[in-house]
Amino acid sequence: MTMTQFSREDMLICQGREEGREEGREEGIRAFILDKVEDGVAEGIIVKKLRKHFMLDEKTAREYYRACIK
């Protein structure tokens, strides 16, 4: 099926799925960080694991960390 064969409704459904995945991913990242903080894991280790498990760059991983510990 080509892109021209998709209806507008099909495109909106796909867009919604992508948005849902991104929201779910962000929730997972927050839960991961909060769990590690609760266990007393150091910031540097959390950032390293965020980069490894969620394929984040250093800056983004630190931004997530800082946002979660406020």
Secondary structure as GFF3:
##gff-version 3
##sequence-region A 1 70
A	DSSP	three_ten_helix	3	5	.	.	.	ID=ss1
A	DSSP	alpha_helix	8	38	.	.	.	ID=ss2
A	DSSP	alpha_helix	43	54	.	.	.	ID=ss3
A	DSSP	alpha_helix	58	68	.	.	.	ID=ss4
###
